[in-house]
Each structure stands twice: as structure tokens, then as C-alpha cells.
Amino acid sequence: MADDAPVSINLLDMIWPETGLQVAVDMPQQPKNGLSEDDRIEVTLDFVTLALSPLEFIQLAASFRFAVDGLLDAHPAMQRAVVAAFDIQD
């Protein structure tokens, strides 16, 4: 019996050290430019998984980026969370 389950690629699987937030992103393996709106990208935050079309995923990421930019404009000291997570030196 052949296994017809789609192969997925893990784009991200990390646990943020300061909070323990676990984030994972998986997408189906497709040839370059072969991803379609019928495909699903799975975003997992701790125990919640969202299954989004590629366009929905991009729109969600862009929305988070706008929100993060606004948060950091108002509270630039919060940038320390990213710096600490990636051990970036000034």
C-alpha cells in the first residue's frame, strides 16, 4: 500500500527562550512556484494550529509585521526580546 500523504517542509520550529512560546510552520513540498491557493500552510503556536492558504499566511504575517512595527515604535525597549533570542551583539 503506497503512502500518498503529502510531504511537508518545516520552515520554522523554535521555542522562544524568554517565554517558552513554541512556534512551527510547515508547508507542502512543491516544485518552485508550484504552491497554489489549494495548498495549506500550517502555523502552530503552542497547541493551536492554523491551516492557511499561502495568501492567507502572507497576509497574516504582514499583519503581524505591521503590528510589531507599531508596538516597537511605541515601546522600542521591547526589541530586547528579539535581540536576546538570537543573541545579537550591538
PDB file of N, CA, C and O in Angstrom:
ATOM      1  N   MET A   1       0.850  -1.183   0.000  1.00  0.00           N
ATOM      2  CA  MET A   1       0.000   0.000   0.000  1.00  0.00           C
ATOM      3  C   MET A   1       0.892   1.241   0.000  1.00  0.00           C
ATOM      4  O   MET A   1       1.723   1.403   0.894  1.00  0.00           O
ATOM      5  N   ALA A   2       0.731   2.106  -0.978  1.00  0.00           N
ATOM      6  CA  ALA A   2       1.559   3.301  -1.113  1.00  0.00           C
ATOM      7  C   ALA A   2       1.080   4.384  -0.153  1.00  0.00           C
ATOM      8  O   ALA A   2      -0.116   4.532   0.101  1.00  0.00           O
ATOM      9  N   ASP A   3       2.028   5.123   0.362  1.00  0.00           N
ATOM     10  CA  ASP A   3       1.717   6.236   1.249  1.00  0.00           C
ATOM     11  C   ASP A   3       1.552   7.483   0.392  1.00  0.00           C
ATOM     12  O   ASP A   3       2.532   7.997  -0.146  1.00  0.00           O
ATOM     13  N   ASP A   4       0.308   7.980   0.259  1.00  0.00           N
ATOM     14  CA  ASP A   4       0.025   9.133  -0.580  1.00  0.00           C
ATOM     15  C   ASP A   4      -0.020  10.434   0.218  1.00  0.00           C
ATOM     16  O   ASP A   4      -0.455  11.462  -0.300  1.00  0.00           O
ATOM     17  N   ALA A   5       0.426  10.398   1.478  1.00  0.00           N
ATOM     18  CA  ALA A   5       0.416  11.608   2.290  1.00  0.00           C
ATOM     19  C   ALA A   5       1.391  12.624   1.690  1.00  0.00           C
ATOM     20  O   ALA A   5       2.513  12.275   1.325  1.00  0.00           O
ATOM     21  N   PRO A   6       0.955  13.878   1.592  1.00  0.00           N
ATOM     22  CA  PRO A   6       1.847  14.891   1.030  1.00  0.00           C
ATOM     23  C   PRO A   6       3.065  15.092   1.926  1.00  0.00           C
ATOM     24  O   PRO A   6       2.974  15.020   3.152  1.00  0.00           O
ATOM     25  N   VAL A   7       4.200  15.343   1.290  1.00  0.00           N
ATOM     26  CA  VAL A   7       5.434  15.618   2.021  1.00  0.00           C
ATOM     27  C   VAL A   7       5.438  17.093   2.384  1.00  0.00           C
ATOM     28  O   VAL A   7       5.140  17.946   1.548  1.00  0.00           O
ATOM     29  N   SER A   8       5.773  17.390   3.628  1.00  0.00           N
ATOM     30  CA  SER A   8       5.822  18.790   4.021  1.00  0.00           C
ATOM     31  C   SER A   8       7.239  19.196   4.390  1.00  0.00           C
ATOM     32  O   SER A   8       8.075  18.365   4.743  1.00  0.00           O
ATOM     33  N   ILE A   9       7.483  20.491   4.300  1.00  0.00           N
ATOM     34  CA  ILE A   9       8.766  21.093   4.629  1.00  0.00           C
ATOM     35  C   ILE A   9       8.563  21.935   5.875  1.00  0.00           C
ATOM     36  O   ILE A   9       7.621  22.724   5.950  1.00  0.00           O
ATOM     37  N   ASN A  10       9.442  21.769   6.851  1.00  0.00           N
ATOM     38  CA  ASN A  10       9.372  22.576   8.060  1.00  0.00           C
ATOM     39  C   ASN A  10      10.139  23.873   7.820  1.00  0.00           C
ATOM     40  O   ASN A  10      11.357  23.856   7.640  1.00  0.00           O
ATOM     41  N   LEU A  11       9.421  24.999   7.818  1.00  0.00           N
ATOM     42  CA  LEU A  11      10.045  26.303   7.614  1.00  0.00           C
ATOM     43  C   LEU A  11      10.581  26.887   8.917  1.00  0.00           C
ATOM     44  O   LEU A  11      11.551  27.644   8.911  1.00  0.00           O
ATOM     45  N   LEU A  12       9.953  26.535  10.024  1.00  0.00           N
ATOM     46  CA  LEU A  12      10.345  27.082  11.315  1.00  0.00           C
ATOM     47  C   LEU A  12       9.879  26.136  12.407  1.00  0.00           C
ATOM     48  O   LEU A  12       8.755  25.634  12.370  1.00  0.00           O
ATOM     49  N   ASP A  13      10.735  25.898  13.365  1.00  0.00           N
ATOM     50  CA  ASP A  13      10.364  25.133  14.555  1.00  0.00           C
ATOM     51  C   ASP A  13      11.265  25.628  15.672  1.00  0.00           C
ATOM     52  O   ASP A  13      12.429  25.238  15.763  1.00  0.00           O
ATOM     53  N   MET A  14      10.726  26.478  16.511  1.00  0.00           N
ATOM     54  CA  MET A  14      11.555  27.066  17.563  1.00  0.00           C
ATOM     55  C   MET A  14      10.746  27.293  18.832  1.00  0.00           C
ATOM     56  O   MET A  14       9.519  27.390  18.814  1.00  0.00           O
ATOM     57  N   ILE A  15      11.474  27.372  19.914  1.00  0.00           N
ATOM     58  CA  ILE A  15      10.900  27.748  21.199  1.00  0.00           C
ATOM     59  C   ILE A  15      11.609  29.029  21.631  1.00  0.00           C
ATOM     60  O   ILE A  15      12.831  29.049  21.777  1.00  0.00           O
ATOM     61  N   TRP A  16      10.843  30.091  21.834  1.00  0.00           N
ATOM     62  CA  TRP A  16      11.425  31.363  22.262  1.00  0.00           C
ATOM     63  C   TRP A  16      11.929  31.197  23.692  1.00  0.00           C
ATOM     64  O   TRP A  16      11.162  30.799  24.569  1.00  0.00           O
ATOM     65  N   PRO A  17      13.209  31.497  23.946  1.00  0.00           N
ATOM     66  CA  PRO A  17      13.802  31.215  25.250  1.00  0.00           C
ATOM     67  C   PRO A  17      13.220  32.023  26.408  1.00  0.00           C
ATOM     68  O   PRO A  17      13.157  31.523  27.531  1.00  0.00           O
ATOM     69  N   GLU A  18      12.796  33.252  26.161  1.00  0.00           N
ATOM     70  CA  GLU A  18      12.289  34.075  27.261  1.00  0.00           C
ATOM     71  C   GLU A  18      10.900  33.664  27.738  1.00  0.00           C
ATOM     72  O   GLU A  18      10.584  33.784  28.921  1.00  0.00           O
ATOM     73  N   THR A  19      10.075  33.182  26.816  1.00  0.00           N
ATOM     74  CA  THR A  19       8.679  32.891  27.177  1.00  0.00           C
ATOM     75  C   THR A  19       8.305  31.425  27.058  1.00  0.00           C
ATOM     76  O   THR A  19       7.302  30.995  27.627  1.00  0.00           O
ATOM     77  N   GLY A  20       9.093  30.656  26.330  1.00  0.00           N
ATOM     78  CA  GLY A  20       8.748  29.257  26.093  1.00  0.00           C
ATOM     79  C   GLY A  20       7.722  29.075  24.990  1.00  0.00           C
ATOM     80  O   GLY A  20       7.237  27.963  24.779  1.00  0.00           O
ATOM     81  N   LEU A  21       7.378  30.155  24.276  1.00  0.00           N
ATOM     82  CA  LEU A  21       6.413  30.055  23.176  1.00  0.00           C
ATOM     83  C   LEU A  21       7.002  29.184  22.072  1.00  0.00           C
ATOM     84  O   LEU A  21       8.082  29.465  21.551  1.00  0.00           O
ATOM     85  N   GLN A  22       6.280  28.128  21.726  1.00  0.00           N
ATOM     86  CA  GLN A  22       6.722  27.245  20.656  1.00  0.00           C
ATOM     87  C   GLN A  22       5.995  27.618  19.373  1.00  0.00           C
ATOM     88  O   GLN A  22       4.769  27.722  19.347  1.00  0.00           O
ATOM     89  N   VAL A  23       6.771  27.819  18.305  1.00  0.00           N
ATOM     90  CA  VAL A  23       6.220  28.226  17.015  1.00  0.00           C
ATOM     91  C   VAL A  23       6.758  27.283  15.941  1.00  0.00           C
ATOM     92  O   VAL A  23       7.961  27.033  15.868  1.00  0.00           O
ATOM     93  N   ALA A  24       5.861  26.765  15.114  1.00  0.00           N
ATOM     94  CA  ALA A  24       6.272  25.911  13.998  1.00  0.00           C
ATOM     95  C   ALA A  24       5.465  26.302  12.765  1.00  0.00           C
ATOM     96  O   ALA A  24       4.294  26.670  12.861  1.00  0.00           O
ATOM     97  N   VAL A  25       6.116  26.216  11.602  1.00  0.00           N
ATOM     98  CA  VAL A  25       5.447  26.487  10.333  1.00  0.00           C
ATOM     99  C   VAL A  25       5.858  25.397   9.351  1.00  0.00           C
ATOM    100  O   VAL A  25       7.046  25.171   9.121  1.00  0.00           O
ATOM    101  N   ASP A  26       4.868  24.727   8.778  1.00  0.00           N
ATOM    102  CA  ASP A  26       5.094  23.670   7.794  1.00  0.00           C
ATOM    103  C   ASP A  26       4.300  23.980   6.538  1.00  0.00           C
ATOM    104  O   ASP A  26       3.183  24.493   6.598  1.00  0.00           O
ATOM    105  N   MET A  27       4.904  23.656   5.389  1.00  0.00           N
ATOM    106  CA  MET A  27       4.201  23.847   4.120  1.00  0.00           C
ATOM    107  C   MET A  27       4.416  22.613   3.254  1.00  0.00           C
ATOM    108  O   MET A  27       5.394  21.890   3.444  1.00  0.00           O
ATOM    109  N   PRO A  28       3.521  22.362   2.311  1.00  0.00           N
ATOM    110  CA  PRO A  28       3.711  21.214   1.430  1.00  0.00           C
ATOM    111  C   PRO A  28       4.919  21.404   0.522  1.00  0.00           C
ATOM    112  O   PRO A  28       5.210  22.513   0.073  1.00  0.00           O
ATOM    113  N   GLN A  29       5.604  20.320   0.264  1.00  0.00           N
ATOM    114  CA  GLN A  29       6.735  20.379  -0.667  1.00  0.00           C
ATOM    115  C   GLN A  29       6.183  20.410  -2.084  1.00  0.00           C
ATOM    116  O   GLN A  29       5.467  19.504  -2.509  1.00  0.00           O
ATOM    117  N   GLN A  30       6.528  21.463  -2.801  1.00  0.00           N
ATOM    118  CA  GLN A  30       6.081  21.647  -4.176  1.00  0.00           C
ATOM    119  C   GLN A  30       7.274  22.110  -5.003  1.00  0.00           C
ATOM    120  O   GLN A  30       8.230  22.658  -4.455  1.00  0.00           O
ATOM    121  N   PRO A  31       7.230  21.897  -6.307  1.00  0.00           N
ATOM    122  CA  PRO A  31       8.275  22.479  -7.160  1.00  0.00           C
ATOM    123  C   PRO A  31       8.250  24.007  -7.045  1.00  0.00           C
ATOM    124  O   PRO A  31       7.236  24.585  -6.654  1.00  0.00           O
ATOM    125  N   LYS A  32       9.364  24.657  -7.386  1.00  0.00           N
ATOM    126  CA  LYS A  32       9.443  26.111  -7.302  1.00  0.00           C
ATOM    127  C   LYS A  32       8.270  26.744  -8.043  1.00  0.00           C
ATOM    128  O   LYS A  32       7.978  26.390  -9.185  1.00  0.00           O
ATOM    129  N   ASN A  33       7.605  27.681  -7.381  1.00  0.00           N
ATOM    130  CA  ASN A  33       6.417  28.378  -7.876  1.00  0.00           C
ATOM    131  C   ASN A  33       5.231  27.449  -8.110  1.00  0.00           C
ATOM    132  O   ASN A  33       4.311  27.793  -8.853  1.00  0.00           O
ATOM    133  N   GLY A  34       5.245  26.271  -7.480  1.00  0.00           N
ATOM    134  CA  GLY A  34       4.158  25.315  -7.654  1.00  0.00           C
ATOM    135  C   GLY A  34       3.123  25.331  -6.544  1.00  0.00           C
ATOM    136  O   GLY A  34       2.155  24.571  -6.588  1.00  0.00           O
ATOM    137  N   LEU A  35       3.315  26.189  -5.548  1.00  0.00           N
ATOM    138  CA  LEU A  35       2.360  26.293  -4.449  1.00  0.00           C
ATOM    139  C   LEU A  35       1.107  26.982  -4.961  1.00  0.00           C
ATOM    140  O   LEU A  35       1.195  27.982  -5.673  1.00  0.00           O
ATOM    141  N   SER A  36      -0.063  26.455  -4.605  1.00  0.00           N
ATOM    142  CA  SER A  36      -1.322  27.047  -5.073  1.00  0.00           C
ATOM    143  C   SER A  36      -2.192  27.412  -3.874  1.00  0.00           C
ATOM    144  O   SER A  36      -1.889  27.045  -2.739  1.00  0.00           O
ATOM    145  N   GLU A  37      -3.256  28.123  -4.136  1.00  0.00           N
ATOM    146  CA  GLU A  37      -4.186  28.506  -3.071  1.00  0.00           C
ATOM    147  C   GLU A  37      -4.956  27.309  -2.513  1.00  0.00           C
ATOM    148  O   GLU A  37      -5.640  27.436  -1.498  1.00  0.00           O
ATOM    149  N   ASP A  38      -4.852  26.156  -3.163  1.00  0.00           N
ATOM    150  CA  ASP A  38      -5.465  24.937  -2.638  1.00  0.00           C
ATOM    151  C   ASP A  38      -4.574  24.272  -1.596  1.00  0.00           C
ATOM    152  O   ASP A  38      -5.041  23.433  -0.825  1.00  0.00           O
ATOM    153  N   ASP A  39      -3.278  24.645  -1.568  1.00  0.00           N
ATOM    154  CA  ASP A  39      -2.350  24.103  -0.576  1.00  0.00           C
ATOM    155  C   ASP A  39      -2.593  24.779   0.763  1.00  0.00           C
ATOM    156  O   ASP A  39      -3.174  25.863   0.827  1.00  0.00           O
ATOM    157  N   ARG A  40      -2.144  24.131   1.835  1.00  0.00           N
ATOM    158  CA  ARG A  40      -2.307  24.660   3.173  1.00  0.00           C
ATOM    159  C   ARG A  40      -0.964  24.764   3.864  1.00  0.00           C
ATOM    160  O   ARG A  40      -0.155  23.837   3.820  1.00  0.00           O
ATOM    161  N   ILE A  41      -0.734  25.899   4.502  1.00  0.00           N
ATOM    162  CA  ILE A  41       0.434  26.116   5.340  1.00  0.00           C
ATOM    163  C   ILE A  41      -0.055  26.030   6.779  1.00  0.00           C
ATOM    164  O   ILE A  41      -1.009  26.708   7.160  1.00  0.00           O
ATOM    165  N   GLU A  42       0.603  25.192   7.575  1.00  0.00           N
ATOM    166  CA  GLU A  42       0.191  25.015   8.967  1.00  0.00           C
ATOM    167  C   GLU A  42       1.091  25.831   9.881  1.00  0.00           C
ATOM    168  O   GLU A  42       2.313  25.683   9.879  1.00  0.00           O
ATOM    169  N   VAL A  43       0.455  26.694  10.661  1.00  0.00           N
ATOM    170  CA  VAL A  43       1.149  27.509  11.645  1.00  0.00           C
ATOM    171  C   VAL A  43       0.709  27.007  13.017  1.00  0.00           C
ATOM    172  O   VAL A  43      -0.478  27.025  13.340  1.00  0.00           O
ATOM    173  N   THR A  44       1.667  26.561  13.818  1.00  0.00           N
ATOM    174  CA  THR A  44       1.348  26.045  15.148  1.00  0.00           C
ATOM    175  C   THR A  44       1.977  26.951  16.196  1.00  0.00           C
ATOM    176  O   THR A  44       3.185  27.184  16.193  1.00  0.00           O
ATOM    177  N   LEU A  45       1.141  27.453  17.085  1.00  0.00           N
ATOM    178  CA  LEU A  45       1.575  28.252  18.227  1.00  0.00           C
ATOM    179  C   LEU A  45       1.202  27.460  19.472  1.00  0.00           C
ATOM    180  O   LEU A  45       0.024  27.331  19.808  1.00  0.00           O
ATOM    181  N   ASP A  46       2.213  26.930  20.152  1.00  0.00           N
ATOM    182  CA  ASP A  46       1.996  26.034  21.281  1.00  0.00           C
ATOM    183  C   ASP A  46       1.048  24.911  20.860  1.00  0.00           C
ATOM    184  O   ASP A  46       1.464  24.002  20.141  1.00  0.00           O
ATOM    185  N   PHE A  47      -0.201  24.950  21.285  1.00  0.00           N
ATOM    186  CA  PHE A  47      -1.130  23.856  20.999  1.00  0.00           C
ATOM    187  C   PHE A  47      -2.224  24.226  19.997  1.00  0.00           C
ATOM    188  O   PHE A  47      -3.149  23.443  19.785  1.00  0.00           O
ATOM    189  N   VAL A  48      -2.135  25.399  19.381  1.00  0.00           N
ATOM    190  CA  VAL A  48      -3.125  25.845  18.402  1.00  0.00           C
ATOM    191  C   VAL A  48      -2.495  25.785  17.013  1.00  0.00           C
ATOM    192  O   VAL A  48      -1.402  26.308  16.798  1.00  0.00           O
ATOM    193  N   THR A  49      -3.190  25.147  16.072  1.00  0.00           N
ATOM    194  CA  THR A  49      -2.696  25.063  14.701  1.00  0.00           C
ATOM    195  C   THR A  49      -3.686  25.727  13.757  1.00  0.00           C
ATOM    196  O   THR A  49      -4.880  25.430  13.775  1.00  0.00           O
ATOM    197  N   LEU A  50      -3.166  26.636  12.928  1.00  0.00           N
ATOM    198  CA  LEU A  50      -3.955  27.269  11.881  1.00  0.00           C
ATOM    199  C   LEU A  50      -3.556  26.663  10.548  1.00  0.00           C
ATOM    200  O   LEU A  50      -2.366  26.506  10.276  1.00  0.00           O
ATOM    201  N   ALA A  51      -4.520  26.321   9.719  1.00  0.00           N
ATOM    202  CA  ALA A  51      -4.257  25.837   8.365  1.00  0.00           C
ATOM    203  C   ALA A  51      -4.704  26.937   7.412  1.00  0.00           C
ATOM    204  O   ALA A  51      -5.897  27.203   7.264  1.00  0.00           O
ATOM    205  N   LEU A  52      -3.725  27.575   6.764  1.00  0.00           N
ATOM    206  CA  LEU A  52      -3.988  28.743   5.936  1.00  0.00           C
ATOM    207  C   LEU A  52      -3.559  28.508   4.498  1.00  0.00           C
ATOM    208  O   LEU A  52      -2.634  27.741   4.232  1.00  0.00           O
ATOM    209  N   SER A  53      -4.238  29.174   3.575  1.00  0.00           N
ATOM    210  CA  SER A  53      -3.758  29.171   2.200  1.00  0.00           C
ATOM    211  C   SER A  53      -2.477  30.002   2.174  1.00  0.00           C
ATOM    212  O   SER A  53      -2.244  30.786   3.094  1.00  0.00           O
ATOM    213  N   PRO A  54      -1.639  29.853   1.143  1.00  0.00           N
ATOM    214  CA  PRO A  54      -0.426  30.678   1.077  1.00  0.00           C
ATOM    215  C   PRO A  54      -0.716  32.182   1.162  1.00  0.00           C
ATOM    216  O   PRO A  54       0.011  32.908   1.839  1.00  0.00           O
ATOM    217  N   LEU A  55      -1.758  32.652   0.490  1.00  0.00           N
ATOM    218  CA  LEU A  55      -2.096  34.079   0.538  1.00  0.00           C
ATOM    219  C   LEU A  55      -2.525  34.487   1.942  1.00  0.00           C
ATOM    220  O   LEU A  55      -2.118  35.543   2.426  1.00  0.00           O
ATOM    221  N   GLU A  56      -3.334  33.675   2.597  1.00  0.00           N
ATOM    222  CA  GLU A  56      -3.751  33.983   3.968  1.00  0.00           C
ATOM    223  C   GLU A  56      -2.543  34.022   4.903  1.00  0.00           C
ATOM    224  O   GLU A  56      -2.462  34.885   5.777  1.00  0.00           O
ATOM    225  N   PHE A  57      -1.602  33.090   4.722  1.00  0.00           N
ATOM    226  CA  PHE A  57      -0.391  33.064   5.540  1.00  0.00           C
ATOM    227  C   PHE A  57       0.405  34.356   5.366  1.00  0.00           C
ATOM    228  O   PHE A  57       0.850  34.953   6.346  1.00  0.00           O
ATOM    229  N   ILE A  58       0.581  34.784   4.115  1.00  0.00           N
ATOM    230  CA  ILE A  58       1.321  36.020   3.832  1.00  0.00           C
ATOM    231  C   ILE A  58       0.595  37.223   4.431  1.00  0.00           C
ATOM    232  O   ILE A  58       1.233  38.112   4.994  1.00  0.00           O
ATOM    233  N   GLN A  59      -0.735  37.258   4.313  1.00  0.00           N
ATOM    234  CA  GLN A  59      -1.500  38.369   4.875  1.00  0.00           C
ATOM    235  C   GLN A  59      -1.399  38.389   6.401  1.00  0.00           C
ATOM    236  O   GLN A  59      -1.282  39.461   6.995  1.00  0.00           O
ATOM    237  N   LEU A  60      -1.443  37.228   7.038  1.00  0.00           N
ATOM    238  CA  LEU A  60      -1.306  37.153   8.493  1.00  0.00           C
ATOM    239  C   LEU A  60       0.079  37.624   8.917  1.00  0.00           C
ATOM    240  O   LEU A  60       0.210  38.395   9.867  1.00  0.00           O
ATOM    241  N   ALA A  61       1.122  37.158   8.209  1.00  0.00           N
ATOM    242  CA  ALA A  61       2.493  37.568   8.532  1.00  0.00           C
ATOM    243  C   ALA A  61       2.657  39.079   8.371  1.00  0.00           C
ATOM    244  O   ALA A  61       3.278  39.730   9.211  1.00  0.00           O
ATOM    245  N   ALA A  62       2.101  39.638   7.294  1.00  0.00           N
ATOM    246  CA  ALA A  62       2.194  41.078   7.076  1.00  0.00           C
ATOM    247  C   ALA A  62       1.450  41.845   8.176  1.00  0.00           C
ATOM    248  O   ALA A  62       1.912  42.892   8.629  1.00  0.00           O
ATOM    249  N   SER A  63       0.310  41.321   8.595  1.00  0.00           N
ATOM    250  CA  SER A  63      -0.446  41.966   9.677  1.00  0.00           C
ATOM    251  C   SER A  63       0.360  41.966  10.964  1.00  0.00           C
ATOM    252  O   SER A  63       0.402  42.970  11.676  1.00  0.00           O
ATOM    253  N   PHE A  64       1.001  40.838  11.266  1.00  0.00           N
ATOM    254  CA  PHE A  64       1.861  40.781  12.452  1.00  0.00           C
ATOM    255  C   PHE A  64       3.019  41.760  12.327  1.00  0.00           C
ATOM    256  O   PHE A  64       3.384  42.423  13.297  1.00  0.00           O
ATOM    257  N   ARG A  65       3.592  41.849  11.142  1.00  0.00           N
ATOM    258  CA  ARG A  65       4.719  42.772  10.939  1.00  0.00           C
ATOM    259  C   ARG A  65       4.297  44.207  11.198  1.00  0.00           C
ATOM    260  O   ARG A  65       5.011  44.951  11.871  1.00  0.00           O
ATOM    261  N   PHE A  66       3.131  44.610  10.665  1.00  0.00           N
ATOM    262  CA  PHE A  66       2.629  45.963  10.916  1.00  0.00           C
ATOM    263  C   PHE A  66       2.401  46.185  12.407  1.00  0.00           C
ATOM    264  O   PHE A  66       2.763  47.230  12.949  1.00  0.00           O
ATOM    265  N   ALA A  67       1.801  45.201  13.062  1.00  0.00           N
ATOM    266  CA  ALA A  67       1.516  45.324  14.494  1.00  0.00           C
ATOM    267  C   ALA A  67       2.808  45.397  15.305  1.00  0.00           C
ATOM    268  O   ALA A  67       2.910  46.199  16.234  1.00  0.00           O
ATOM    269  N   VAL A  68       3.795  44.570  14.962  1.00  0.00           N
ATOM    270  CA  VAL A  68       5.078  44.595  15.664  1.00  0.00           C
ATOM    271  C   VAL A  68       5.773  45.934  15.452  1.00  0.00           C
ATOM    272  O   VAL A  68       6.311  46.511  16.397  1.00  0.00           O
ATOM    273  N   ASP A  69       5.766  46.429  14.223  1.00  0.00           N
ATOM    274  CA  ASP A  69       6.367  47.735  13.950  1.00  0.00           C
ATOM    275  C   ASP A  69       5.714  48.824  14.808  1.00  0.00           C
ATOM    276  O   ASP A  69       6.408  49.678  15.359  1.00  0.00           O
ATOM    277  N   GLY A  70       4.397  48.797  14.920  1.00  0.00           N
ATOM    278  CA  GLY A  70       3.682  49.776  15.749  1.00  0.00           C
ATOM    279  C   GLY A  70       4.037  49.635  17.224  1.00  0.00           C
ATOM    280  O   GLY A  70       4.239  50.629  17.921  1.00  0.00           O
ATOM    281  N   LEU A  71       4.110  48.401  17.689  1.00  0.00           N
ATOM    282  CA  LEU A  71       4.472  48.152  19.085  1.00  0.00           C
ATOM    283  C   LEU A  71       5.879  48.656  19.386  1.00  0.00           C
ATOM    284  O   LEU A  71       6.110  49.306  20.405  1.00  0.00           O
ATOM    285  N   LEU A  72       6.830  48.347  18.478  1.00  0.00           N
ATOM    286  CA  LEU A  72       8.211  48.765  18.704  1.00  0.00           C
ATOM    287  C   LEU A  72       8.403  50.273  18.542  1.00  0.00           C
ATOM    288  O   LEU A  72       9.294  50.850  19.165  1.00  0.00           O
ATOM    289  N   ASP A  73       7.581  50.915  17.716  1.00  0.00           N
ATOM    290  CA  ASP A  73       7.628  52.376  17.629  1.00  0.00           C
ATOM    291  C   ASP A  73       7.223  52.995  18.968  1.00  0.00           C
ATOM    292  O   ASP A  73       7.827  53.969  19.418  1.00  0.00           O
ATOM    293  N   ALA A  74       6.210  52.430  19.588  1.00  0.00           N
ATOM    294  CA  ALA A  74       5.707  52.958  20.860  1.00  0.00           C
ATOM    295  C   ALA A  74       6.564  52.522  22.055  1.00  0.00           C
ATOM    296  O   ALA A  74       6.678  53.245  23.044  1.00  0.00           O
ATOM    297  N   HIS A  75       7.162  51.334  21.950  1.00  0.00           N
ATOM    298  CA  HIS A  75       7.924  50.773  23.069  1.00  0.00           C
ATOM    299  C   HIS A  75       9.206  50.116  22.546  1.00  0.00           C
ATOM    300  O   HIS A  75       9.306  48.890  22.533  1.00  0.00           O
ATOM    301  N   PRO A  76      10.178  50.910  22.120  1.00  0.00           N
ATOM    302  CA  PRO A  76      11.385  50.356  21.499  1.00  0.00           C
ATOM    303  C   PRO A  76      12.186  49.423  22.404  1.00  0.00           C
ATOM    304  O   PRO A  76      12.940  48.590  21.900  1.00  0.00           O
ATOM    305  N   ALA A  77      12.048  49.534  23.699  1.00  0.00           N
ATOM    306  CA  ALA A  77      12.790  48.650  24.600  1.00  0.00           C
ATOM    307  C   ALA A  77      12.357  47.187  24.449  1.00  0.00           C
ATOM    308  O   ALA A  77      13.085  46.281  24.853  1.00  0.00           O
ATOM    309  N   MET A  78      11.185  46.959  23.873  1.00  0.00           N
ATOM    310  CA  MET A  78      10.721  45.581  23.671  1.00  0.00           C
ATOM    311  C   MET A  78      11.584  44.844  22.650  1.00  0.00           C
ATOM    312  O   MET A  78      11.520  43.617  22.563  1.00  0.00           O
ATOM    313  N   GLN A  79      12.379  45.564  21.886  1.00  0.00           N
ATOM    314  CA  GLN A  79      13.269  44.938  20.905  1.00  0.00           C
ATOM    315  C   GLN A  79      14.227  43.972  21.587  1.00  0.00           C
ATOM    316  O   GLN A  79      14.755  43.065  20.943  1.00  0.00           O
ATOM    317  N   ARG A  80      14.457  44.158  22.885  1.00  0.00           N
ATOM    318  CA  ARG A  80      15.380  43.289  23.617  1.00  0.00           C
ATOM    319  C   ARG A  80      14.973  41.824  23.536  1.00  0.00           C
ATOM    320  O   ARG A  80      15.833  40.946  23.605  1.00  0.00           O
ATOM    321  N   ALA A  81      13.683  41.541  23.392  1.00  0.00           N
ATOM    322  CA  ALA A  81      13.221  40.152  23.313  1.00  0.00           C
ATOM    323  C   ALA A  81      13.787  39.466  22.076  1.00  0.00           C
ATOM    324  O   ALA A  81      14.195  38.306  22.142  1.00  0.00           O
ATOM    325  N   VAL A  82      13.813  40.164  20.964  1.00  0.00           N
ATOM    326  CA  VAL A  82      14.345  39.588  19.732  1.00  0.00           C
ATOM    327  C   VAL A  82      15.859  39.477  19.818  1.00  0.00           C
ATOM    328  O   VAL A  82      16.440  38.461  19.435  1.00  0.00           O
ATOM    329  N   VAL A  83      16.492  40.529  20.324  1.00  0.00           N
ATOM    330  CA  VAL A  83      17.950  40.529  20.445  1.00  0.00           C
ATOM    331  C   VAL A  83      18.397  39.388  21.349  1.00  0.00           C
ATOM    332  O   VAL A  83      19.345  38.674  21.022  1.00  0.00           O
ATOM    333  N   ALA A  84      17.729  39.211  22.473  1.00  0.00           N
ATOM    334  CA  ALA A  84      18.106  38.155  23.415  1.00  0.00           C
ATOM    335  C   ALA A  84      17.886  36.766  22.814  1.00  0.00           C
ATOM    336  O   ALA A  84      18.690  35.861  23.036  1.00  0.00           O
ATOM    337  N   ALA A  85      16.810  36.595  22.062  1.00  0.00           N
ATOM    338  CA  ALA A  85      16.504  35.290  21.495  1.00  0.00           C
ATOM    339  C   ALA A  85      17.547  34.848  20.483  1.00  0.00           C
ATOM    340  O   ALA A  85      17.859  33.662  20.383  1.00  0.00           O
ATOM    341  N   PHE A  86      18.085  35.798  19.736  1.00  0.00           N
ATOM    342  CA  PHE A  86      19.050  35.461  18.705  1.00  0.00           C
ATOM    343  C   PHE A  86      20.478  35.809  19.095  1.00  0.00           C
ATOM    344  O   PHE A  86      21.400  35.662  18.292  1.00  0.00           O
ATOM    345  N   ASP A  87      20.662  36.275  20.335  1.00  0.00           N
ATOM    346  CA  ASP A  87      21.980  36.606  20.861  1.00  0.00           C
ATOM    347  C   ASP A  87      22.741  37.535  19.917  1.00  0.00           C
ATOM    348  O   ASP A  87      23.915  37.313  19.618  1.00  0.00           O
ATOM    349  N   ILE A  88      22.055  38.573  19.456  1.00  0.00           N
ATOM    350  CA  ILE A  88      22.635  39.565  18.541  1.00  0.00           C
ATOM    351  C   ILE A  88      23.467  40.539  19.361  1.00  0.00           C
ATOM    352  O   ILE A  88      23.010  41.035  20.391  1.00  0.00           O
ATOM    353  N   GLN A  89      24.662  40.809  18.917  1.00  0.00           N
ATOM    354  CA  GLN A  89      25.525  41.762  19.610  1.00  0.00           C
ATOM    355  C   GLN A  89      25.397  43.143  18.956  1.00  0.00           C
ATOM    356  O   GLN A  89      25.321  43.253  17.732  1.00  0.00           O
ATOM    357  N   ASP A  90      25.374  44.191  19.781  1.00  0.00           N
ATOM    358  CA  ASP A  90      25.312  45.568  19.250  1.00  0.00           C
ATOM    359  C   ASP A  90      26.611  45.946  18.587  1.00  0.00           C
ATOM    360  O   ASP A  90      26.746  47.061  18.084  1.00  0.00           O
TER     361      ASP A  90
END
